[in-house]
Amino acid sequence: MNKITVKDIEVKGRRVLVRVDFNVPLDEKTGDIADDNRIRAALPTIEYLKDRGARVILMSHLGRPGGKVVENLRLDTVAGRLSQILKQPVVMAPDCVGPEVENMAAAMKAGDVLMLENLRFHGEEEAGDVLFAQALARLGDVFVNDAFGAAHRAHASVSVIAEYLPAAAGFLMEKEVANLGKILENPARPFAALLGGAKISDKVSMLENIMDKVDYVMVGGGMAATFLKAESYEVGQSLVETDMLGTASHLMELARRKKVNLVLPVDFVVADEISNGAKTEIVPMAKIPGEKRIVDTGPQTIDSFSRELQKCKTVFWNGPMGIFEIPEFAGGTQELAKLLAGLEAITVIGGGSTAEAVGAMGLVEKMTFVSTGGGASLEFLSGDKLPGVAALPDKE
């Protein structure tokens, strides 16, 4: 990555304003952090700055409060977890802008860590408001962007702020761009894209961009229903993106033209309701009952995917194979995660719910790279410029 990084700037004694992505999943019942991998992913940058005598000011969003204060989306819990990991106090600010926060930032000593309140409590953040970006910039001397998961957003704290402070990439940002860049530039072959999740719509641009680079595209999860419907199969009550049927046909034709092996499921796990304890059955792809819906990819499909994946030298996986949050529908996702963890190949997990599934199984260390950015990783692989990366200055 030809961008100035945190190693290229002087940080000693300076207030370093770090955009992190601490948008962690929370347990719906307890409000506790369900997976702290995004917090841990930012540790190399935070510890590097602390060790060099910087005053570290962290800013993040959490959830979608829509420009209002939502009590259960405050960042106290995140600050508490980071404090445990760093083994030092992480002071929680009452807001992310304003005189009180500016006074707190001014009073910091070398090695201190201050956590700003949820950026998205202010509607100006997502609007990319210049005055809001300037208010944030008043808190620091230097801006470091380590939030790859938000880099595809032209938000005030992501890209606009870089106009008002000297800016650099953090270590996680650098690592994300380098690992995803390898897939685009020079993947070891054979190369497979393993895609799941509910929707085709958020993966179309990425598929079109990488179709010249992949040898296999394997489609599982709910999005397979749209491909099957485009081929005139019945899919029962499964979610179908009717406005994407033509696109699905186009992608299948593109794969044929490019001589890419596009593999669709041959069987599914179906259920009549999406709930814990729901009764499931395994059915062939052509015999989905009219009153049931796809909830997981079937065992024969997982076997056929596995045979092809074992031939591959690079695998990019984005999107679970079923509704993995419900134990009865998690089998396909879990089997593929275990397979990828044992492959002698470059395995890149494309963030979002796929990263959560891999993290829940304790397999993060078994993968080559687990991205922290679901939408950002897809947009990067689509060949799009990410505002958060583009705003950072290039090295001379």
C-alpha positions as CSV (number, residue, x, y, z in Angstrom):
1,M,0.0,0.0,0.0
2,N,1.6,3.3,-1.1
3,K,0.0,5.4,1.7
4,I,1.7,7.1,4.6
5,T,1.3,4.9,7.6
6,V,1.6,5.5,11.3
7,K,5.3,4.5,11.2
8,D,6.0,7.5,8.9
9,I,4.8,10.2,11.3
10,E,6.1,11.6,14.6
11,V,3.6,10.8,17.4
12,K,5.5,11.4,20.6
13,G,3.6,13.8,22.9
14,R,1.0,14.4,20.2
15,R,-2.8,13.9,20.5
16,V,-3.4,11.1,17.9
17,L,-7.0,10.9,16.8
18,V,-7.6,7.3,15.7
19,R,-10.7,6.2,13.8
20,V,-11.2,2.6,14.8
21,D,-14.1,0.2,13.9
22,F,-15.4,-1.0,17.3
23,N,-18.8,-1.8,15.8
24,V,-18.9,-5.1,17.7
25,P,-21.8,-7.5,17.8
26,L,-23.7,-7.3,21.1
27,D,-25.7,-10.0,22.9
28,E,-29.4,-9.1,22.4
29,K,-30.3,-10.2,26.0
30,T,-27.4,-9.0,28.1
31,G,-25.9,-6.2,25.9
32,D,-22.5,-7.8,26.4
33,I,-19.9,-7.9,23.6
34,A,-20.5,-11.2,21.7
35,D,-17.2,-11.0,19.8
36,D,-14.3,-8.6,20.5
37,N,-12.2,-9.4,17.4
38,R,-12.6,-5.9,16.0
39,I,-11.3,-4.4,19.2
40,R,-8.3,-6.8,19.3
41,A,-7.6,-6.1,15.6
42,A,-6.8,-2.4,16.4
43,L,-4.4,-3.3,19.3
44,P,-1.2,-3.1,17.2
45,T,-1.9,0.5,16.3
46,I,-3.1,1.5,19.8
47,E,-0.1,-0.1,21.5
48,Y,2.4,1.3,19.0
49,L,1.1,4.8,19.7
50,K,1.1,4.3,23.5
51,D,4.6,2.9,23.5
52,R,5.8,6.0,21.7
53,G,4.4,8.5,24.1
54,A,1.3,9.5,22.1
55,R,-2.0,10.6,23.7
56,V,-4.4,8.2,22.0
57,I,-8.0,9.4,21.3
58,L,-10.2,6.7,19.8
59,M,-13.4,7.3,17.9
60,S,-15.9,4.8,16.6
61,H,-19.5,4.2,15.7
62,L,-21.7,1.4,17.1
63,G,-24.9,0.2,15.5
64,R,-27.3,2.5,13.7
65,P,-28.7,5.0,16.1
66,G,-29.8,7.3,13.3
67,G,-28.4,10.5,14.7
68,K,-30.0,10.1,18.1
69,V,-28.6,9.0,21.5
70,V,-29.5,5.4,22.0
71,E,-28.6,4.2,25.5
72,N,-27.8,0.6,24.6
73,L,-25.4,1.8,21.8
74,R,-23.1,3.8,24.1
75,L,-19.5,2.8,23.9
76,D,-19.0,2.3,27.7
77,T,-19.0,-1.5,27.3
78,V,-16.4,-1.3,24.5
79,A,-14.2,1.1,26.6
80,G,-14.4,-1.4,29.5
81,R,-13.4,-4.3,27.4
82,L,-10.4,-2.4,25.9
83,S,-9.4,-1.3,29.4
84,Q,-9.2,-5.0,30.4
85,I,-7.2,-5.9,27.4
86,L,-4.7,-3.0,27.7
87,K,-4.6,-3.4,31.5
88,Q,-5.0,0.4,32.0
89,P,-7.9,2.8,32.3
90,V,-9.6,3.8,29.1
91,V,-11.4,7.1,29.9
92,M,-14.9,7.4,28.5
93,A,-15.9,10.8,27.1
94,P,-19.5,12.1,27.5
95,D,-19.7,13.0,23.8
96,C,-17.4,13.0,20.7
97,V,-17.3,16.8,20.2
98,G,-17.7,19.9,22.2
99,P,-15.8,22.0,24.8
100,E,-15.9,19.4,27.6
101,V,-14.4,16.7,25.3
102,E,-11.8,19.3,24.1
103,N,-10.8,19.9,27.7
104,M,-10.5,16.2,28.4
105,A,-8.3,15.8,25.3
106,A,-6.1,18.7,26.3
107,A,-5.5,17.3,29.8
108,M,-4.2,13.9,28.6
109,K,-0.7,12.7,29.4
110,A,1.6,10.5,27.3
111,G,0.2,6.9,27.0
112,D,-3.3,7.9,28.1
113,V,-6.3,6.5,26.1
114,L,-9.6,8.4,25.7
115,M,-12.7,6.8,24.1
116,L,-15.1,9.2,22.4
117,E,-18.8,8.5,22.5
118,N,-20.6,6.9,19.5
119,L,-20.0,9.1,16.5
120,R,-23.4,8.2,15.0
121,F,-25.3,9.8,17.8
122,H,-24.7,12.9,15.6
123,G,-26.4,12.8,12.2
124,E,-23.6,15.0,10.8
125,E,-21.2,12.0,11.0
126,E,-22.9,9.9,8.3
127,A,-23.7,13.1,6.3
128,G,-20.0,13.8,6.0
129,D,-20.6,17.2,7.5
130,V,-17.5,19.5,7.2
131,L,-18.2,21.4,10.5
132,F,-18.6,18.1,12.4
133,A,-15.3,16.9,10.9
134,Q,-13.6,20.2,11.9
135,A,-15.0,19.8,15.5
136,L,-13.5,16.3,15.7
137,A,-10.2,17.6,14.2
138,R,-9.9,20.1,17.1
139,L,-9.4,17.2,19.5
140,G,-6.1,16.0,17.9
141,D,-2.8,16.9,16.3
142,V,-2.7,13.9,13.9
143,F,-5.4,11.6,12.4
144,V,-4.8,7.9,11.9
145,N,-7.4,5.8,10.1
146,D,-7.4,2.2,11.2
147,A,-11.1,1.5,10.5
148,F,-11.1,-0.5,7.2
149,G,-14.6,-1.7,8.1
150,A,-15.9,1.9,7.6
151,A,-13.5,2.9,4.8
152,H,-16.2,2.5,2.1
153,R,-18.2,5.4,3.8
154,A,-17.5,9.0,3.0
155,H,-18.3,9.9,6.6
156,A,-17.0,12.9,8.6
157,S,-14.6,10.8,10.8
158,V,-13.5,8.5,7.9
159,S,-12.5,10.7,5.0
160,V,-13.5,14.4,5.5
161,I,-11.4,14.8,8.7
162,A,-8.3,14.0,6.7
163,E,-8.6,17.4,5.1
164,Y,-8.0,19.1,8.4
165,L,-5.2,17.1,10.1
166,P,-2.0,15.4,9.0
167,A,-3.2,11.8,8.2
168,A,-1.9,8.3,8.0
169,A,-3.0,4.7,7.8
170,G,-3.0,2.5,10.9
171,F,-1.5,-1.1,10.9
172,L,-4.9,-2.8,10.5
173,M,-5.8,-0.6,7.5
174,E,-2.4,-1.3,5.9
175,K,-2.9,-5.1,6.5
176,E,-6.4,-5.2,5.1
177,V,-5.4,-3.4,1.9
178,A,-2.3,-5.6,1.4
179,N,-4.1,-8.9,2.0
180,L,-7.2,-8.1,-0.2
181,G,-4.9,-6.5,-2.8
182,K,-3.1,-9.8,-3.3
183,I,-6.3,-11.4,-4.3
184,L,-6.9,-8.8,-7.0
185,E,-3.4,-8.5,-8.3
186,N,-1.8,-12.0,-8.2
187,P,-3.8,-14.8,-6.6
188,A,-2.3,-18.3,-6.3
189,R,-4.4,-20.5,-8.6
190,P,-6.8,-22.3,-8.6
191,F,-8.7,-19.5,-6.9
192,A,-12.2,-20.0,-5.6
193,A,-14.8,-17.4,-4.4
194,L,-17.1,-19.0,-1.9
195,L,-20.2,-16.8,-1.5
196,G,-23.2,-17.0,0.7
197,G,-25.5,-14.8,2.7
198,A,-29.0,-13.7,1.8
199,K,-28.5,-11.3,-1.2
200,I,-26.9,-11.2,-4.6
201,S,-27.3,-7.4,-4.9
202,D,-24.3,-6.5,-2.6
203,K,-22.0,-8.9,-4.5
204,V,-22.7,-8.2,-8.1
205,S,-19.9,-5.6,-8.7
206,M,-17.4,-7.7,-6.9
207,L,-18.3,-10.8,-8.9
208,E,-18.1,-8.9,-12.2
209,N,-14.7,-7.6,-11.2
210,I,-13.1,-10.9,-10.1
211,M,-14.6,-13.1,-12.8
212,D,-11.4,-12.8,-14.9
213,K,-9.3,-13.9,-11.8
214,V,-11.3,-16.8,-10.3
215,D,-11.5,-20.5,-11.4
216,Y,-14.5,-21.3,-9.2
217,V,-17.5,-19.4,-7.9
218,M,-19.5,-21.4,-5.3
219,V,-22.8,-20.1,-4.3
220,G,-24.6,-21.2,-1.1
221,G,-26.8,-19.7,1.5
222,G,-30.1,-17.8,0.8
223,M,-28.7,-16.1,-2.2
224,A,-28.7,-19.4,-4.1
225,A,-32.5,-19.2,-4.2
226,T,-32.3,-16.2,-6.6
227,F,-29.9,-18.1,-8.9
228,L,-32.2,-21.2,-8.9
229,K,-35.3,-19.1,-9.5
230,A,-33.5,-17.5,-12.5
231,E,-33.1,-21.1,-13.8
232,S,-36.8,-21.7,-13.4
233,Y,-36.6,-23.9,-10.2
234,E,-39.2,-23.5,-7.5
235,V,-37.7,-22.3,-4.2
236,G,-40.8,-22.4,-1.9
237,Q,-41.0,-19.5,0.6
238,S,-37.3,-18.7,0.3
239,L,-36.2,-15.1,-0.1
240,V,-35.8,-14.2,-3.8
241,E,-34.5,-10.9,-5.0
242,T,-37.0,-10.7,-7.9
243,D,-35.3,-7.6,-9.3
244,M,-32.0,-9.5,-9.5
245,L,-33.2,-12.5,-11.6
246,G,-31.9,-11.0,-14.8
247,T,-28.6,-10.2,-13.0
248,A,-28.3,-13.8,-11.8
249,S,-28.8,-15.0,-15.3
250,H,-26.2,-12.5,-16.5
251,L,-23.6,-13.7,-13.9
252,M,-24.1,-17.3,-14.9
253,E,-23.7,-16.5,-18.6
254,L,-20.6,-14.4,-17.7
255,A,-19.1,-17.4,-15.8
256,R,-19.7,-19.6,-18.8
257,R,-18.1,-17.2,-21.2
258,K,-15.0,-16.8,-18.9
259,K,-14.9,-20.5,-18.4
260,V,-15.4,-20.1,-14.6
261,N,-16.9,-23.1,-12.9
262,L,-20.0,-21.7,-11.2
263,V,-21.2,-24.3,-8.7
264,L,-24.7,-24.1,-7.3
265,P,-26.1,-26.2,-4.5
266,V,-27.6,-29.7,-5.2
267,D,-29.4,-29.9,-1.9
268,F,-30.7,-27.7,1.0
269,V,-31.8,-27.8,4.6
270,V,-35.4,-26.4,4.7
271,A,-37.8,-25.4,7.5
272,D,-41.3,-24.0,7.7
273,E,-40.2,-21.3,10.2
274,I,-37.0,-19.5,11.2
275,S,-36.7,-20.2,14.9
276,N,-34.8,-22.2,17.5
277,G,-36.0,-25.7,17.5
278,A,-37.6,-25.5,14.1
279,K,-38.2,-28.9,12.4
280,T,-35.8,-29.2,9.4
281,E,-35.4,-31.6,6.5
282,I,-32.9,-32.1,3.8
283,V,-34.3,-31.9,0.2
284,P,-32.8,-32.0,-3.3
285,M,-32.4,-28.7,-5.0
286,A,-35.3,-29.5,-7.4
287,K,-37.7,-30.6,-4.7
288,I,-38.1,-27.7,-2.3
289,P,-41.6,-27.9,-0.8
290,G,-43.8,-24.9,-1.6
291,E,-44.5,-24.1,2.1
292,K,-40.9,-24.3,3.2
293,R,-37.8,-22.1,2.9
294,I,-34.1,-22.6,2.6
295,V,-32.3,-22.2,5.9
296,D,-29.0,-23.9,5.2
297,T,-26.9,-25.4,2.5
298,G,-27.3,-29.2,2.3
299,P,-24.6,-31.9,3.1
300,Q,-24.2,-33.1,-0.5
301,T,-23.5,-29.6,-1.6
302,I,-21.0,-29.1,1.2
303,D,-19.3,-32.3,0.1
304,S,-19.1,-31.2,-3.5
305,F,-17.8,-27.7,-2.5
306,S,-15.2,-29.4,-0.3
307,R,-13.9,-31.6,-3.1
308,E,-13.3,-28.5,-5.3
309,L,-11.9,-26.4,-2.5
310,Q,-9.3,-29.0,-1.7
311,K,-7.8,-28.3,-5.2
312,C,-7.5,-24.6,-4.6
313,K,-4.5,-22.5,-3.6
314,T,-6.6,-19.3,-2.8
315,V,-10.1,-19.1,-1.3
316,F,-12.1,-15.9,-0.6
317,W,-15.2,-16.6,1.5
318,N,-17.9,-14.0,2.1
319,G,-21.4,-14.9,3.4
320,P,-22.5,-17.8,5.6
321,M,-24.1,-20.9,4.1
322,G,-27.2,-20.6,6.2
323,I,-28.8,-18.7,9.1
324,F,-25.9,-19.6,11.3
325,E,-27.1,-17.7,14.3
326,I,-29.7,-20.5,14.8
327,P,-27.9,-23.8,15.8
328,E,-30.2,-26.0,13.7
329,F,-29.3,-23.9,10.6
330,A,-25.5,-23.6,11.2
331,G,-24.2,-26.9,10.0
332,G,-23.2,-25.9,6.5
333,T,-21.3,-22.8,7.6
334,Q,-19.5,-24.7,10.4
335,E,-18.4,-27.5,8.1
336,L,-17.0,-25.1,5.5
337,A,-15.2,-23.1,8.2
338,K,-13.6,-26.3,9.5
339,L,-12.6,-27.3,6.0
340,L,-11.0,-23.9,5.2
341,A,-9.1,-23.9,8.5
342,G,-7.4,-27.1,7.5
343,L,-6.6,-26.2,3.9
344,E,-3.0,-25.7,2.7
345,A,-4.1,-22.6,0.8
346,I,-4.4,-18.8,1.2
347,T,-7.8,-18.4,3.0
348,V,-9.3,-14.9,3.2
349,I,-12.5,-14.4,5.1
350,G,-14.4,-11.3,3.9
351,G,-15.6,-9.9,7.1
352,G,-19.1,-9.3,8.4
353,S,-21.2,-12.3,9.6
354,T,-18.7,-14.7,8.0
355,A,-15.9,-13.3,10.3
356,E,-18.3,-13.6,13.2
357,A,-19.0,-17.3,12.4
358,V,-15.3,-18.0,12.1
359,G,-14.6,-16.1,15.4
360,A,-17.3,-18.0,17.2
361,M,-15.7,-21.3,16.3
362,G,-12.3,-20.1,17.4
363,L,-10.8,-20.5,13.9
364,V,-9.5,-17.0,13.3
365,E,-5.9,-18.0,13.8
366,K,-6.3,-20.9,11.4
367,M,-7.2,-18.6,8.5
368,T,-4.6,-16.6,6.5
369,F,-6.5,-13.4,7.0
370,V,-9.9,-12.5,8.5
371,S,-11.1,-9.1,7.3
372,T,-12.8,-6.7,9.7
373,G,-14.8,-5.1,6.9
374,G,-17.8,-6.9,5.2
375,G,-19.1,-4.2,3.0
376,A,-15.7,-2.6,2.7
377,S,-14.0,-5.8,1.5
378,L,-16.7,-6.4,-1.1
379,E,-16.3,-2.8,-2.4
380,F,-12.5,-3.1,-2.4
381,L,-12.7,-6.3,-4.5
382,S,-15.2,-4.6,-6.8
383,G,-12.3,-2.3,-7.8
384,D,-14.0,0.7,-6.3
385,K,-12.0,3.4,-4.5
386,L,-12.8,3.5,-0.8
387,P,-13.2,7.1,0.5
388,G,-11.3,6.3,3.7
389,V,-8.3,4.9,1.8
390,A,-8.3,7.6,-1.0
391,A,-8.3,10.4,1.6
392,L,-5.0,9.3,3.1
393,P,-1.9,10.9,1.5
394,D,0.4,8.8,-0.7
395,K,4.0,8.3,0.1
396,E,6.4,10.5,-1.8
